[in-house]
Amino acid sequence: MSHNLLKGKRGIIFGALNEMSIAWKVAERAVEEGATITLSNTPIAVRMGQIDDLAQKLNAEVIPADATSVEDLEMVFSKSVEILGGKIDFILHSIGMSPNVRKKRTYDDLDYDMLEKTLDISAISFHKMLQVAKKQDAIAEYGSVIALSYVAAQRTFFGYNDMADAKSLLESIARSFGYIYGREKGVRINTISQSPTLTTAGSGVKGMDHLMDFANKMSPLGNANADECADYCIMMFSDLTRKVTMQNLFHDGGFSSMGMSLRAMHQYSKCLDDYADKDGHIIYG
Ligand SMILES: NC(=O)c1ccc[n+]([C@@H]2O[C@H](COP(=O)([O-])OP(=O)(O)OC[C@H]3O[C@@H](n4cnc5c(N)ncnc54)[C@H](O)[C@@H]3O)[C@@H](O)[C@H]2O)c1
């Protein structure tokens, strides 16, 4: 249902690959709420993914760009302003990739060239985006910029690997740039820390199905899905949140504030039963 929350606003959505992508859902909701948008992803993702279908459906132009390339980003911003007919009101950075995770390098055996790529793609691209936008003065006053993060920035999660470092850096960039861009141009910058979600990037995380089940059982409201994440992004892009900036906003059904839930405790004790002998002695500690 539309509330016209983004009526007349212009946006750029980075990172829609296929129907499962969080950025895909955000793009759909943004247009439903009255915005006009451009879409961007890497040239290979544009060729191999389904972004053209989305673009057709939403009457949006696709501007291929590698988000680690300042030159490509300059083109995305200047073209978007031209196509949409004015300064940009909202931006979604929904980009993440770790070559170390892909190549199954563990955190104590990282390849450092790959680590640089992880950080460049998943975090520094956010700085590059903001710096390019500011130099071009491409974002309107009270514009809203969101990047998607994960709670592994604060706490250690098995298998999340060097993406945890990337997310910490991403959240730090939101604060550091948020201060400067807010002070000088009234632009707000936040990260949304989303529940584990079944997407192409999400399925790269080791033990993703167990992680999702655990998070779901730990969260009083259950995991937040991609559609719900899109709703939250829309609210953050809207004029209803004009004084929210430099925050990492948890959108996780309460997971990040929990220690132990009844449901998780129940599951845990069931597992212990499986590992105990008939007298209740634990077989595997
Ligand atoms: N899925 C989850 O469980 C989860 C949870 C919390 C946060 N997030 C974050 O949400 C964001 C979106 O991921 P998703 O889960 O929708 O998966 P996804 O795979 O659909 O999206 C990741 C996108 O990053 C793009 N990308 C990779 N390298 C790029 C580059 N060099 N330049 C431009 N784009 C590039 C990919 O083409 C893809 O579209 C990521 O930042 C991810 O870390 C995901």
The ligand as an SDF file (V2000), in Angstrom:
LIG
                    3D

 44 48  0  0  0  0  0  0  0  0999 V2000
   21.5690  -11.1440    3.1340 N   0  0  0  0  0  0  0  0  0  0  0  0
   21.8630  -10.9090    4.3880 C   0  0  0  0  0  0  0  0  0  0  0  0
   21.7710  -11.7930    5.2600 O   0  0  0  0  0  0  0  0  0  0  0  0
   22.2960   -9.5380    4.8130 C   0  0  0  0  0  0  0  0  0  0  0  0
   22.2120   -9.1730    6.1760 C   0  0  0  0  0  0  0  0  0  0  0  0
   22.6580   -7.9030    6.5560 C   0  0  0  0  0  0  0  0  0  0  0  0
   23.1810   -7.0480    5.5850 C   0  0  0  0  0  0  0  0  0  0  0  0
   23.2540   -7.4330    4.2700 N   0  0  0  0  0  0  0  0  0  0  0  0
   23.8490   -6.5250    3.2920 C   0  0  0  0  0  0  0  0  0  0  0  0
   22.8790   -6.1410    2.3590 O   0  0  0  0  0  0  0  0  0  0  0  0
   23.5610   -5.7080    1.1640 C   0  0  0  0  0  0  0  0  0  0  0  0
   22.8760   -6.3200   -0.0510 C   0  0  0  0  0  0  0  0  0  0  0  0
   23.0810   -7.6990   -0.1050 O   0  0  0  0  0  0  0  0  0  0  0  0
   21.9400   -8.7550   -0.4590 P   0  0  0  0  0  0  0  0  0  0  0  0
   21.8180   -9.6470    0.7030 O   0  0  0  0  0  0  0  0  0  0  0  0
   20.7400   -8.0770   -1.0050 O   0  0  0  0  0  0  0  0  0  0  0  0
   22.6470   -9.6340   -1.5980 O   0  0  0  0  0  0  0  0  0  0  0  0
   22.8320   -9.4400   -3.1920 P   0  0  0  0  0  0  0  0  0  0  0  0
   23.8260  -10.4630   -3.5900 O   0  0  0  0  0  0  0  0  0  0  0  0
   21.5220   -9.4630   -3.8720 O   0  0  0  0  0  0  0  0  0  0  0  0
   23.4510   -7.9600   -3.3300 O   0  0  0  0  0  0  0  0  0  0  0  0
   24.8310   -7.6930   -3.2890 C   0  0  0  0  0  0  0  0  0  0  0  0
   25.1090   -6.7640   -4.4660 C   0  0  0  0  0  0  0  0  0  0  0  0
   26.4340   -6.2290   -4.4430 O   0  0  0  0  0  0  0  0  0  0  0  0
   26.7680   -6.0180   -5.8140 C   0  0  0  0  0  0  0  0  0  0  0  0
   28.2040   -5.7850   -5.9770 N   0  0  0  0  0  0  0  0  0  0  0  0
   29.2300   -6.6470   -5.7030 C   0  0  0  0  0  0  0  0  0  0  0  0
   30.4060   -6.0700   -6.0610 N   0  0  0  0  0  0  0  0  0  0  0  0
   30.1120   -4.8260   -6.5320 C   0  0  0  0  0  0  0  0  0  0  0  0
   30.8870   -3.7470   -7.0530 C   0  0  0  0  0  0  0  0  0  0  0  0
   32.2260   -3.8460   -7.1390 N   0  0  0  0  0  0  0  0  0  0  0  0
   30.2550   -2.6350   -7.4620 N   0  0  0  0  0  0  0  0  0  0  0  0
   28.9030   -2.5190   -7.4010 C   0  0  0  0  0  0  0  0  0  0  0  0
   28.1100   -3.4970   -6.9160 N   0  0  0  0  0  0  0  0  0  0  0  0
   28.7180   -4.6340   -6.4950 C   0  0  0  0  0  0  0  0  0  0  0  0
   26.2970   -7.3230   -6.4550 C   0  0  0  0  0  0  0  0  0  0  0  0
   26.2660   -7.2720   -7.8750 O   0  0  0  0  0  0  0  0  0  0  0  0
   24.9240   -7.4720   -5.8240 C   0  0  0  0  0  0  0  0  0  0  0  0
   23.9320   -6.8150   -6.5860 O   0  0  0  0  0  0  0  0  0  0  0  0
   25.0240   -6.0820    1.3630 C   0  0  0  0  0  0  0  0  0  0  0  0
   25.7430   -4.9670    1.8250 O   0  0  0  0  0  0  0  0  0  0  0  0
   24.9370   -7.1270    2.4430 C   0  0  0  0  0  0  0  0  0  0  0  0
   26.1540   -7.2740    3.1640 O   0  0  0  0  0  0  0  0  0  0  0  0
   22.7990   -8.6390    3.8730 C   0  0  0  0  0  0  0  0  0  0  0  0
  1  2  1  0
  2  3  2  0
  2  4  1  0
  4  5  1  0
  4 44  2  0
  5  6  2  0
  6  7  1  0
  7  8  2  0
  8  9  1  0
  8 44  1  0
  9 10  1  0
  9 42  1  0
 10 11  1  0
 11 12  1  0
 11 40  1  0
 12 13  1  0
 13 14  1  0
 14 15  2  0
 14 16  1  0
 14 17  1  0
 17 18  1  0
 18 19  2  0
 18 20  1  0
 18 21  1  0
 21 22  1  0
 22 23  1  0
 23 24  1  0
 23 38  1  0
 24 25  1  0
 25 26  1  0
 25 36  1  0
 26 27  1  0
 26 35  1  0
 27 28  2  0
 28 29  1  0
 29 30  1  0
 29 35  2  0
 30 31  1  0
 30 32  2  0
 32 33  1  0
 33 34  2  0
 34 35  1  0
 36 37  1  0
 36 38  1  0
 38 39  1  0
 40 41  1  0
 40 42  1  0
 42 43  1  0
M  CHG  2   8   1  16  -1
M  END
$$$$
